[in-house]
Each structure stands twice: as C-alpha cells, then as structure tokens.
Amino acid sequence: MQFLNTNRFARAADFADYVLDAFDWLHREGARAPKMMSIGLHLRMIGRPGRIGALDRILAAMRARGGVWIARRQDIARHWLACAARQA
C-alpha cells in the first residue's frame, strides 16, 4: 500500500531498497535462529512496468544470498502441516 501514498515509495527503487534493508537485517538475525519475512504484493500495484523491476531485483538479491526459502503462502502452510504430522 505504500505505493499509493505519495510520500512513501515514489519509485520502484525505494520499495526494493526498503525490502532489501529489512531482508539483510533478518538474514543476519537468522544466523542465530530462523526468521520469516513476508512481502505483501498486489498485482495492480507491483505488476506495473515501472514497479515490477523492484520485485525482480528483490528476488535476485535473495537468491544470490543463498540459503533462503522463497515460498508462497500454500508452501508455508504445507510445511507446518507436515511438521505437525511428524510430531503427532
């Protein structure tokens, strides 16, 4: 929603920088204990030509770091269901 507020993310780079700053912090914290980061995306906002490059940059940086699981909501739900089944 920060793209809708004109004083927030004016450019795709603003969004990418913000997300990657948060990712870098969580990645460092994750050295001690796993962390989860959620990025809310709306197709009509991120899917515009001037904004989709931010998502591409974010995903490329995360993949390059290594050891990062990029998952959809259903992947996360299936993971926790499998964990619960193993514990039962």
N, C-alpha and C positions, 0 to 999 in steps of 0.2 A: 504493500500500500504506500510505501514511501515514494514511489514514482508519482503518485497522484498529488502529493503535497509539494508545491513548487520550491519550497525552501529545504527540501531533503535531498533526494537523489536526482539531480538535474541531468546527469549524464550516466551512461552505462558504466563508465569507469568508476564513478562514485559508488555504485552498487557493488561492483566487483571488488573494489578496494575494501569496502566495509566487510563484506563476507569473508574475504581472504584474511583480513586482520583478525576476525573472530576465529577463523579456522586455524590460523597459526597459533593463537593463544591456546585453543583447546587441544591442538596437536601436542604442544609442549606439556600441558597438564596430563595428557593421555599417556605420557611416559610412565606415570605412577599408577594410573587407573584409567580404564577405557572411558571415553567421552562420546556423547552423541550430539550432533548438530543438525538442526532442522532448518531447511531453507524453504519458506513458503513462496510458491510461484503461481502466478495466474497467467494463463495463456495469452489473454488480450493485453497484458502489460509487458511481460518478458518476451513474448513472441514477435514483437515489432522489430523491424530491421535495425533500428538504432540501439536496441537493447539486447538482442539475442547474443551478441558478441560477448557481453558480460558473462552470461552463463557458460559459454564456450571457454572463456578464459578461466573461470572458476573451476570447472570440471577438469580442464587440462592441468591446472596447478595442483589440484588434489590428487589426480592420478600420478603426476610426476613425483609427488612426495612419497608414494608407496605406502603399503600397509593401511590403506584407507578403504573402507567398505562403503560404496555409494549405493544406496538401497532405496527402493520405493517403499511406500507405507505397507503394502502387502508383503514385501520381503521381510520387513521388520516384524510384522505380526506372525508370519510363519516361523521365523526364528524363535520368538518367545513361546509359541505353541509347541515347537519341538523341544525346547528346554523344559517346559512344564511336563511334557510327556515322558522325558527321560527321568525326571525327578519322581514321577508317580510310581 
